[in-house]
Amino acid sequence: MDFRFSEEEEAFRKEVREFLQKEWALTDYDLDNPEHWNAAKELEKKLGAKGWLCMAWPKEYGGLGASHMHRMVFQEEMAAAHAPVVDGQGVYMVGPCLMSYGTEDQKKRFLPPIARSEVVWVQGFSEPNAGSDLASLQARAVVDGDDYVVNGQKTWCTRGHHGDWIHLMVRTDPQAPKHRGISYLLVDMRSPGVSINPIIQMTGKADYYEVYFDNVRVPKSNRVGKENEGWHVALTTLAFERSAIGSYVVESREILRRLVEFAKETKRNGQPLIKDPLVGGKLAELTIEMEVAQLLSHRIVWMASRGLMPSYESSVAKTFTTELQQRVANFGMHLLGLYGQLAEESKRAALNGVIEYEYLWTMGVTIYAGSNEIQRNIIATRGLDLPRG
């Protein structure tokens, strides 16, 4: 089996790499920093102007009609350059969802601004009592004329303070079985009655926000799919989210590379750490697992290139990759010892504090986009056709 990319794809990889080397030097960024956010947004606008941001989309919606393999090459090079996509929700979730379920008016209205980086989308799925059991959500939407009136709370909304729009799951029929009374709405976050509150994580950053809705009016024309059938729309959206996991493989590979270099350069008892069979063996094991994770993400892209909709395959990639991220961070913490616990602000922090942050941040990667326990249920029922318990 030939895993090599075509000459055209490699030429495109070189073009993207050279572009990013010229346009993006802020590899150690913090999107909570307004200057860093503005720089990232400016880069994204340049990518949108080239058509790269949503290159696999049809040209009439702002894309290039490029192959999914080209899109994957772009994502990998962005991750390798530590360049963020600030509207990941729009690019990887809302856009593909509208391609599948949106009306033509919705596609023409919402897709081109995403492709041009003129908007930032936020996800409004989870609630304080509806995380892994997402169908238990209680945010309500009641019909009033040509509008829905929305009340409730959403949590873990990534970069909510920058959001222009939020894609929202709400309960529109409280009498129906919980999976069948949900609708999917697109809500302008500037609407009266929308408020947000930051969630400070143990990393010290506020990447996530709570969003509150107090009698927020949403036009019926902003509903995606049929009323009370939003669960199916949401499942498709989540499959697209899990399918975008490949970029995290590239980021973890870079961290692993830095750990290998540390083990080569750091000596103990006169010998490089990597000569220790326990250290060298574990690094080799993680390197092999990284290749497996890469191939799992490539499989999903291959399916998309054949017009297939990934289902349990996305769950396999998400589960394996996120748990691998945790294994890399955990091993890094043990390898670096006490110096690995120091944040980047400390002059004695090993590897500029990257392991300290990664160790804390990866605690959540097996939870977001559907916890890995839920992913294993999906793999069991959809992939292995096992009976439900």
C-alpha positions in Angstrom: 0.0 0.0 0.0 1.4 3.4 -1.0 0.9 6.0 1.7 2.8 8.7 -0.2 1.1 12.0 -1.2 0.9 12.8 -4.9 3.4 15.3 -6.5 0.6 17.9 -6.7 -0.2 17.5 -3.0 3.4 17.7 -2.0 3.8 20.8 -4.2 0.8 22.3 -2.4 2.3 21.4 1.0 5.5 23.3 0.0 3.4 26.3 -1.0 1.5 26.4 2.3 4.7 25.9 4.3 6.5 28.8 2.6 3.4 31.0 3.0 3.2 30.3 6.7 7.0 30.8 7.2 6.5 34.3 5.7 3.2 35.3 7.3 3.2 33.6 10.7 6.0 33.9 13.3 4.0 34.0 16.5 4.4 30.3 17.2 4.0 30.8 21.0 0.7 32.5 21.0 -2.0 33.1 23.6 -5.4 33.9 22.1 -6.4 35.6 25.3 -3.9 38.2 24.4 -5.7 40.8 22.2 -2.6 41.4 20.1 -2.2 37.7 19.4 -5.9 37.3 18.6 -5.7 40.2 16.1 -2.6 38.7 14.5 -4.3 35.3 14.2 -7.4 36.9 12.8 -5.3 38.8 10.2 -3.7 35.5 9.2 -7.0 33.8 8.8 -8.3 36.6 6.6 -5.3 36.1 4.3 -6.0 32.4 4.2 -9.6 33.2 3.3 -8.5 35.6 0.6 -6.5 32.8 -1.0 -9.5 30.4 -0.7 -7.5 28.1 1.6 -9.6 28.4 4.7 -12.4 26.3 3.3 -10.8 25.0 0.2 -12.8 21.8 -0.1 -16.0 23.8 -0.2 -17.7 24.5 -3.6 -16.6 27.7 -5.2 -20.0 29.3 -5.0 -19.8 29.2 -1.2 -16.2 30.6 -1.0 -14.1 27.4 -1.4 -11.9 26.2 -4.2 -13.6 22.9 -4.9 -10.3 21.3 -3.8 -9.8 17.7 -2.7 -10.1 16.6 0.9 -6.5 15.5 0.7 -5.5 19.1 -0.1 -7.5 20.2 2.9 -5.7 17.7 5.1 -2.3 18.9 3.9 -3.3 22.4 4.7 -4.5 21.5 8.2 -1.3 19.5 8.9 0.9 22.4 7.8 -1.1 24.9 9.9 -0.6 22.7 13.0 3.1 22.2 12.2 3.5 26.0 12.0 1.6 26.4 15.3 -0.9 28.6 13.4 -4.4 28.7 14.8 -7.7 28.7 12.9 -9.7 31.1 15.2 -13.1 30.2 13.6 -12.6 26.4 13.9 -16.3 26.0 14.8 -17.4 27.7 11.5 -14.8 26.1 9.3 -15.0 22.5 10.6 -18.5 22.2 12.1 -21.1 24.8 11.1 -20.0 25.0 7.4 -20.0 21.2 6.7 -23.3 20.9 8.7 -25.0 23.5 6.5 -23.7 21.7 3.4 -25.6 18.6 4.6 -28.8 20.1 6.2 -29.0 23.8 5.3 -31.4 25.4 2.9 -29.9 27.2 -0.1 -30.7 30.5 1.4 -28.8 29.5 4.6 -25.8 28.3 2.6 -25.6 31.6 0.6 -26.0 33.6 3.8 -23.7 31.9 6.2 -21.0 30.0 4.2 -19.2 32.8 2.3 -18.6 34.9 5.5 -17.0 31.8 7.1 -14.8 31.2 4.1 -13.7 34.9 4.1 -13.0 34.8 7.9 -15.6 37.6 8.5 -17.3 35.8 11.4 -16.5 33.7 14.5 -18.8 30.9 15.5 -19.4 29.4 19.0 -20.8 26.0 19.9 -23.9 25.9 22.1 -24.4 22.2 22.9 -23.4 21.3 26.5 -25.2 22.4 29.6 -24.3 22.0 33.3 -26.5 18.9 33.5 -26.2 17.8 29.9 -22.6 16.9 28.8 -22.0 13.3 27.8 -25.8 12.8 28.0 -26.3 15.6 25.6 -29.9 14.7 24.8 -30.8 15.7 28.4 -30.4 19.4 27.5 -33.0 21.7 28.9 -32.5 25.0 27.1 -36.0 25.8 25.7 -37.2 27.4 22.5 -40.9 28.3 22.3 -42.6 29.4 19.0 -43.9 33.0 19.0 -45.1 34.0 15.6 -42.2 33.8 13.1 -39.6 33.5 15.9 -38.4 31.1 18.5 -38.0 32.6 22.0 -34.9 30.9 23.7 -34.2 30.6 27.4 -31.5 28.6 29.1 -27.8 28.2 29.6 -24.9 26.6 27.6 -21.4 25.9 28.9 -17.9 25.0 27.6 -18.5 27.4 24.7 -15.0 27.9 23.2 -13.9 31.5 22.8 -17.5 32.7 23.5 -16.3 36.3 24.1 -15.2 36.6 20.5 -18.4 34.9 19.1 -20.6 36.6 16.5 -22.9 33.6 16.1 -23.6 30.5 18.0 -25.0 27.1 16.7 -27.4 26.0 19.3 -29.3 22.9 20.4 -32.6 23.6 22.1 -35.6 21.6 23.3 -38.7 22.5 21.3 -41.0 19.7 22.4 -40.6 18.8 26.1 -43.2 16.1 25.8 -41.3 14.1 23.2 -38.7 11.4 24.0 -35.5 13.4 24.8 -33.7 12.7 21.4 -36.8 13.6 19.4 -37.8 17.0 20.8 -34.6 18.9 19.9 -34.1 21.6 17.3 -30.9 23.2 15.9 -30.8 27.0 15.7 -28.3 29.6 14.5 -28.3 32.6 16.8 -26.8 36.0 16.5 -24.8 36.6 19.7 -25.5 40.3 19.5 -29.2 39.6 20.1 -30.8 41.2 23.2 -30.8 38.7 26.1 -27.5 37.0 25.3 -24.8 37.2 28.0 -21.5 35.4 28.6 -19.3 34.5 31.6 -15.7 33.1 31.4 -14.7 29.7 32.9 -11.2 29.9 34.3 -9.4 26.6 33.8 -6.6 25.1 35.8 -4.2 26.3 33.1 -5.1 29.8 34.2 -6.7 30.6 30.8 -10.4 31.2 29.9 -10.7 29.4 26.6 -14.3 28.5 27.5 -17.4 30.5 28.4 -20.9 30.0 29.7 -23.6 31.6 27.5 -27.0 32.6 28.9 -30.2 33.2 26.9 -33.0 35.4 28.4 -36.0 35.6 26.1 -33.7 35.7 23.0 -35.7 35.9 19.8 -34.5 33.8 16.9 -36.1 33.8 13.4 -37.5 30.5 12.3 -35.5 30.9 9.1 -32.4 30.3 11.3 -33.5 26.7 12.1 -31.3 24.1 10.4 -33.3 21.0 9.5 -36.8 20.2 10.6 -38.2 21.1 14.0 -37.7 18.5 16.6 -35.2 16.7 14.4 -32.1 18.6 15.4 -30.5 15.6 17.1 -29.7 14.1 13.7 -28.2 17.5 12.6 -26.1 17.6 15.8 -24.8 14.1 15.3 -23.5 15.1 11.9 -21.9 18.2 13.3 -20.2 16.2 16.0 -18.9 13.7 13.5 -17.3 16.6 11.6 -15.8 17.9 14.8 -14.2 14.6 15.6 -13.0 14.3 12.0 -10.9 17.4 12.5 -8.7 15.7 15.1 -5.8 15.1 12.7 -4.3 18.5 13.4 -3.9 17.5 17.1 -1.7 14.6 15.9 0.7 17.0 14.3 0.9 19.2 17.5 1.5 16.1 19.7 4.1 14.9 17.3 6.0 18.1 17.8 5.9 17.8 21.5 7.1 14.2 21.3 10.0 15.4 19.0 11.0 17.9 21.7 11.0 15.2 24.3 13.2 13.0 22.1 15.7 15.9 21.7 15.6 16.5 25.5 16.4 12.8 26.1 19.3 12.9 23.7 20.8 16.1 25.1 20.3 15.4 28.9 22.7 13.1 30.6 22.4 11.0 33.7 25.4 9.1 35.0 27.3 10.2 32.0 24.9 8.7 29.5 22.1 10.4 27.5 18.7 9.7 28.9 17.6 8.1 25.7 20.1 5.3 26.3 18.0 4.2 29.3 16.0 1.3 27.9 12.9 2.5 29.8 13.2 6.0 28.3 14.2 5.0 24.8 11.6 2.2 24.7 8.8 4.4 25.8 9.7 7.1 23.2 9.8 4.4 20.5 6.4 3.2 21.6 4.8 6.7 21.5 6.4 7.3 18.1 4.7 4.2 16.7 1.4 5.2 18.3 1.7 8.6 16.7 2.0 7.0 13.3 -1.2 5.0 14.1 -3.0 8.2 15.1 -1.9 9.9 11.8 -3.2 7.0 9.7 -6.5 6.9 11.6 -7.0 10.6 10.7 -5.9 10.0 7.1 -8.5 7.2 6.9 -11.3 9.7 7.7 -10.1 12.1 5.0 -9.9 9.2 2.5 -13.5 8.4 3.3 -14.6 12.0 2.8 -12.8 12.0 -0.5 -14.9 9.1 -1.6 -18.1 10.8 -0.5 -18.5 8.6 2.6 -19.7 10.1 5.9 -17.4 9.0 8.8 -19.3 7.7 11.8 -17.7 5.3 14.2 -14.4 5.9 12.3 -14.3 9.5 13.7 -14.9 8.1 17.2 -12.0 5.7 16.8 -9.6 8.5 15.7 -10.9 10.8 18.5 -10.5 8.3 21.2 -7.1 7.0 20.2 -5.6 10.5 19.5 -6.8 12.2 22.6 -5.6 9.4 24.9 -2.3 9.4 23.1 -2.1 13.2 23.8 -2.5 12.4 27.5 0.1 9.6 27.4 2.7 11.9 25.7 2.1 14.7 28.3 2.2 12.2 31.2 5.4 10.7 30.0 6.9 14.1 29.4 6.1 15.1 33.0 7.9 12.0 34.3 10.9 12.5 32.0 11.4 16.2 32.9 10.9 15.6 36.6 10.2 18.5 38.9 11.3 21.0 36.3 8.4 19.8 34.1 5.9 21.2 36.6 7.1 24.7 36.2 5.1 27.1 34.0 6.6 29.0 31.1 7.0 32.1 33.3 9.7 30.4 35.4 13.3 30.8 34.2 13.9 27.2 35.2 11.0 25.7 33.3 12.1 22.8 31.1 11.2 23.1 27.4 9.7 26.6 28.2 6.9 25.1 30.3 5.2 23.3 27.3 4.8 20.1 29.3 3.3 21.7 32.3 0.6 23.3 30.1 0.1 20.2 28.0 -0.3 18.0 31.1 -3.0 20.3 32.5 -4.7 21.0 29.1 -4.9 17.4 28.0 -6.9 16.5 31.1 -9.9 17.7 29.1 -9.3 16.3 25.6 -10.9 13.0 26.4 -14.1 14.8 27.5 -14.7 17.4 24.8 -16.5 16.5 21.5 -18.2 13.7 23.4 -16.3 11.9 26.2 -14.3 8.9 25.2 -16.7 6.7 27.2 -19.4 7.8 24.8 -17.1 7.3 21.8 -16.6 3.7 22.9 -20.3 3.2 23.0 -20.5 4.6 19.4 -17.7 2.3 18.3 -19.4 -0.7 19.9 -22.9 -0.1 18.5 -22.2 1.4 15.1 -18.8 -0.1 14.4 -19.0 -3.5 16.0 -22.8 -3.9 15.8 -22.9 -5.0 19.5 -26.3 -4.9 21.3 -27.1 -2.1 23.7 -26.9 -3.1 27.4 
